[in-house]
Amino acid sequence: MSLNWKEINLILEELDLEGSQIQSAVQSAFDVVVLRIHKKGITKQLLISLVSGACRLSETFAAVPKSDKPLRFAQFLNSKIVNGWITEAAQLGDDRIIRLVVKRPEAVFRLYIRLWSNAANFIVTGEDDLVLDAMRRLPKRGEITGGHYLPEAPNISGSQISGKRQYEIREFSGEGSFNKKVDAFYSAQKGSLSLETLREQARQRCEGSIGKISAAIARLREKELAFAGSAQLKRYGDLILANIAAINSNDKWLETEDGGEQIRIELKPRMAPAAQAGKYYEQYRKAKSGLSEIQREIAESEQELKEVSEKLERLLSETNPLILAKLLRSSGSAVSAGGVSAKLTKKEKTRPGLSFKRGDWLIIVGRDASENDELLRRHVNGNDLWLHARDFHGSYVFIKQKAGKSFPLDIMLDAGTLALFYSKGRNNGSGDLFYTQVKYLRRAKNGPKGLVIPTQEKNLSIKLDDKRLRALENCRV
């Protein structure tokens, strides 16, 4: 429920804004701005909310968090009206439009705060009524930079028109000034910036993540059980080799005894016994590798589950709605708080390998097959550049792409130097490299972990340079 015009007048009367200096502007959400004002040794926080159903202007007594990344309108206010003096603060008639006139040595600004639930806005104009900026840019209403804004004609006597709804100042519970009671009411009651609503958003999003992570762990546990019997495959290989003389080329089964247990092992007719054993050994190696990978994923998922549960506990324990809204916006899982859409994403996994920062460019080096595979799966994108030594086993090196920029030759030489240095061709002192974008890599079917086949690749010749290597070492992050 938004404030009515009589309540707004009482709030303005208590605030006594005329003669106050604006010290700062903080935009804690896309539709919430707090102006810090100072007068006669007293500092107040003037909260302006354009949240639908909770439009208001009042003093707030809660701590106001700074945004990690200053939002556009707050940056504008800080550049234009901060350090200015409020020379007028009044509601225009009974239409819930407030005008603040702010004077600075170089200019006078008019701040119009329209507290209509279906069309709320905060508009700043010059003395010529030209719009300098608006919290919500509405081109159809002319409420954009360069537009012309004059507030709707004030309805000074509208409350006396027969049949028009009569508003009264509501009795809000609590102690202290009307401003303090209003601030407490909106923090506690339903609305986009109430604790109840914000906590419910946190609960829904975090519990949704908890459910997904728990289901993923259950699936991984099933795979872990399936791989747990991998030792039996090695046993089959050993038994085939131990009984190689007893196996005929057309046998479909090997029946033998091992440690007092009768064992029956499937064979492929017309395949040499040594090849049969090799087949079981290969299955064993893959299963063992898969088991290790699954156990690693289980450990990561369980840690992630713990972190999300702890995050939910922290969010639910927060008592300041402005801070809670900021936490939801900055930490994560697609949450909407007062028109602010944010993401509660899972914590970024630690990137494997080595990282080097050259200017604005990031170069990543995978040192073995596992790191190469992990980087390909989770840490690089299709437009990133991949480099690898030609004809030698070695590292995958990636250059992270920057939007709208091509890869500089000097950065490619740095990455190429690293690719050759971390390959078996290092001792040659020079060599050729493949390079292509990640999107042109294709995984080798049934190949070992991390093996890829490049397409649209180009060649780069590199000669190891001690000076370049030393410079790169100094850029390691």
N, C-alpha and C positions, 0 to 999 in steps of 0.2 A: 504494500500500500504506500503510495507516494504522499508527500506532505501536501496539505492544502494551503491556500493563499494566506489564511489567517495565521497558520503555524509558521509560515515563512516570515511573515512580518515580525512575529514574536522572536524568532531566531535572530533576525537582523538587528532587532532592538537590543537584545542581549549582547550580541557580538560587538556592537559599536565600532564598525569597521572604519569609519571616516577618520583620517589622520594616521592610519596604520601604514607601515612600510612592508612591502612584500619581500621576503628574504630568499625564498626558494620555491620551486614548483616540483613536485614529485608525482609521476604518473604510475601508480602501482598496478593499474590494469588499463585496458584500452578505453574503458568508460568510467574511470575513477581518477580524479586529480586531487591532490592535497596541496594547498598553498600555505606555506609557513609565513605568518605575519607577526609583526612586532609593534607594540605601542606602549609607551610609558613604562618600559621595563618588563612588560609581560609579553610572552610569545604564545601564540595560539596556532592550532592546525585547523585550517578551514577545508573540510572535505566536501567535494562536489561530485555527486554520483549521478550518472545518467542511466543507471541500471533500470531496465523496464520493471515497473511495479515497485521500485524502491528509489525513485528520483528524489534527491534531497540535496540541501545545502545546510551544513551544520558544523559546529566544532566537533572534532574527534579527539578522544583522549587516549586512544591506543597508539602504540609505536607504529610509525609508518616506515615500511621497508623501502630501501632504494632498489630500483630495478637494476638487474645485472646488465641489461642493455637499455640505455635510456630510450624511451619511446619518442616518436616524432613530435607530438604536440607539447610534451614536457620540454623538449629541447627548444622549441619555438618560444614557449613562455619564459624560459630562463634567459633567452637572448633578448627578449623584448620588454617584459614587464618587471623582472626582478630588479630590486632596488628602487622601484617606482613607489609613489605614495597614492593611497586610495583617497580621492577627494569627494567621491560620492558613492553610496551603496544603498540602493533602493529597489523595491519591487515596483514594476510598472502596472499600476492598477491592481486588479485581482486575478491576473492571467498567469501567475506563476512564472513570470519572466523577470529576472533580476539583472540590473545594470550596475556594474562597477566601473567607475571612471578612475583610471590610473594615470598619474602624471609623472613624467620623467623630464629631465632638463631639455631633451631634444624633441620630445613628442608627447602627445596625449593619446591614450588608448581607451577604447570602450569595450568592456567585457560583458557580453550578454550570455546569461545562463538560463536556458529555457527548460524548465522542469516538467515537461509533458511526457508521460510514459510512452506514448506512441510516436513522439517526434522530439525527444530530448536532444539538446545540443549545447555546446559551449563555443561561442563565436567571438572572435576578436576583430575589431575594426579600428580604423583611424578616425580622425575627426571628420573626414569626408565621407564616412559610412562605407568605404570600400573594405571588403573582407581581406584581412591579412592572413588568417588561417582559421580553421574550425576543427574541433575535436573529432567530429564526424563530418566528413566531406559529403555534402548532398548537392550535386550539380543541379538537379531539377528545382531546388529551392533557391539556387544562387548562393548557397553556403559553401563556397570554395574560394580559394585565393583569387582575388581579382573580381569577385562577385560584388553585388551591391546589396547591403542588408540594412533594412529598417525594421525594427520589431513591430509586430502586429499592434494595431492601435490599442492602447490600454483601455480596459473596460473598468472605468473608475466607479461607476454606479451600478454595475451589473448585478451585484448582490441584492439590490433592492427591486429588481424586476420581478413582477408577479410570476410565480411558477418556477423560478430558478431555484436550484438546490441551495439550501442554506448550510454553510460550513461553520463548524465550531472547532475550537482548539480542544483536541483530545487530551484525556488524562492518561499520561504514561506513568507507569510505576517507577519506583526508585526515588533516590534523593538527589538534591543538588539542583542546578539550573535546568531550564527546559532543554537546552542544548545537550546537557549530559544525559538526560532521560531519553532523548531522541537517539543519541548515539548508542546507548545501551539497548534500546528497543530494536533497532535495525541489526545490531550485532547478534541478537539472540533469536529474532523471529525469522520466519521463512523469507527467502529472497536470495538472489544470486550471490550476495556477499554476506549471508548469515552463516554462523558457525555450523548450524544444523545442515544447511544445504551443502556447504563445502566439505564437511565431514562425510556426508553421504556420497558425494562424488569420489572422495578419496577411497572410501570403503568399496564402492562398486568397482573402480578401476583396479585397485590393488588386489582385491579378492578375485577379480577376473584373471589377472596375471598369475596369481597364486594357483588358481584352478588349472590354467594352461600349463604352467611349469610342472605341477604335480602329475598331470596326465602324461607329459613328455617323459618324466622320470619313470613312470610306470612302464611306458613302452620300451625305454632303454633297459629296464630291469629284465623284461622279457627277452630282449636280444642278448643280454648278458648271460642268461641261462642257456640260450641256444648255443652261444660260443663257448660256454664253460666246458663242454665235452671235447674240446680241441685236442687234448692230450691223447684221446683214443685214436685219433687219426695218425699221430706219430707212431703209436703202438702198432697199428695196422701195417705201416710201412716197414717197421722193424721186423714184424713177423713174416711178411712177404719175402724179404731178403734172407731171413733165417731159413726159409723153406723153399728157396729158389729152385733147388734141384728137383723138388717134388711137384712143381707146377708145370702142367702141359699147356700148349698154346691155345687149346679150345676150352680150357677150364673156365667156368663161370663163377666158381666159388673156391676158396681155400678154407678147408676145415682143419683146424689144428688146436693144440692145447697149449695154454700159457699159464704157468703158476697154478696148475690144477683146474683151470677154467677152460671150458670148451669155447673156442672162438670160431665164428664163421665170417669170412671176409669176402665181399663182392669183388670179382675180377672182370676185366673186359677181355673177351676172347681175341686172340691174335695180337695182343699187346704184350711186349716183352715184360717179364716180371720186374726187371729193374725200373722200367718206365712206369709200371703199376705202382711200385713203391714211391717213385718220384712224384707221382700224381698225389698220393696221400700226404707226402711231406709238404708239397706245395699248398694243399688245402689246410694243413696244420699251420704253416707259416701265416697264411692269410687270416685264419681264424684267430691265431694268437695276436696278430697285429690288430685285428678288428676288436678283440676283447679289450686290449689296452686302450684303444681309442674310445670305446663305449664307456669304460670305467672312468676315463678322463672327462667325458661329457657328463656322466652322472655326477661326478664331484663338482663340476662347474655349475650344473643345474641346481644341485643342492645348496651351493653357496649363494646362487642367485635367489633361490626361494627364501633363504634366510634373510638376505638383504631386503627383499620386497616386504617380508613380514615385519622387519624392523622399521622400514620406511612407513608402513601403515601405522605402526604404533606411534611413531614420532608425529605423523600428521594428525592423528586423532587426539594427541595430547596437547596440541597447539591451541591456545585460547584467544589469540589475536586474529580476527578474520582477514585482515589485510596481509599479515605475514603468511597465513595459511593459503590464501589465494596465490601469493607469490611462489610458495613452495610447490603448489600444484602446477603452476605454469612453468616453472624452471626445472622441475625434476621429472616431469613426466608423462603419464599414460593418457592420451587424448581426453583431457578434462576441459569442460567449459565452465568458466567462472565469471559471471558478469559479462558475457560476450567474448571472453578471452578463451581462445582455443589453444591448448597446450598439450604436450605429450609427456607421459610418464614412461619413458623408455627404459629398457633394462640396461644396466651398467655396461659400458663398452668394455669388451674383453681386452685384456692386455695384449698388445700387438707383439707377436714373436719376432725374432730376428734382430737385425741392427738397423738403426734409423740415423739418417744424416740430413741436416738442414742446411741447404745452400741458398742464402737469400730467402726468397719466399717459397722455394721448391723443396719438397720432401722426397728423399730417396730411401727406399726400404730394401734390405737385403735378407733373403732367406738362406740360412746356412746349411740346411740339409733337407731331405725329402719331406720330413714332417712339417718343417717351417714353411717350405715352399707351398705345400698343400694347404696349410692353414691360412697363409696369406691369400692364396687364390680364392679360397672359399669364403672368407669373412672380412678381408681388409682392403681389397682393391676393387675398383669399378671398371666397367667396360672401356672407358676412355683413357684409363691409365696406361702408361707405356711399360712393356715387358722387355727385358734384355737377358740374353743367355749366351754363354761362350759356345761357339760352334765347334763341334768335334770333341768337346771335353765335358766330363761330368762337372757339375758345379752349381753355384747359387742361381736362384732366380732373383733378378733385381727389378724393382718397379719404381717408376717416377710418377708421383701422384699428379693427376691432371689439374690445371687451373682453368676455370671457366673463361672462355674467350681468348685464351693464350695458347700459342704453339710451343712445343718443347724447344728451348734454346739449345744450340749446338754445344755450348760449354757445359750445360747440365747433362746432356747426353754423353759427353766425354767423361764427365765425373761418374755417371752411372755405369758406363762401359768399362771404365777402369776398375770399379768395384766388382763387376761381373767377372772380369778376367782374373783379378787378384784372388777372388774367392772361388776359383775353379782349379782343376788339375792342370790347367795350362799356365799357371802362374810362373813356373820356372822357365818357360820359353821367353818371357819378357815381352812378347807381343802375340797378337792373335786376332781372329775375326769373331764377330758377334752376330747373332740374330737379334732383330728388334721388331716389334709390332705392338699394336694395342691389344689389351687383354681380351677384348671382345672377339678377336680373331684367333684365339687359342681354342683348341679342341682337345678334350681329354682322350687319352689313348684307351681304347676299349680293352678291358682285362689287363691293362698295364699296371706297373707298380705305382705306389702312392705318389701323386703329384706330377706324373708324367703327362706332358701335353704335346700336341702337334701344332706348330704355328702355321698360319696361312697369311698371305699378303705380307710376308716378312721381308725385311730389307737387311742389308749387310752394313756393318760398321767395323772398321779396322782400328785396333787399339794398340798403342805401345805404352807399356807401364812407365810412369813418370814418378820418380820419388818425390818431387816437389808437390805434385798434385795429390799423391797419397798422403803426405804429411798435412796438407791443407784440409783434406777430407777427414782425417783423424781428429782435427781440431773442431770439425763441424758435427761431430757425433752427438746425438741427443739421447 
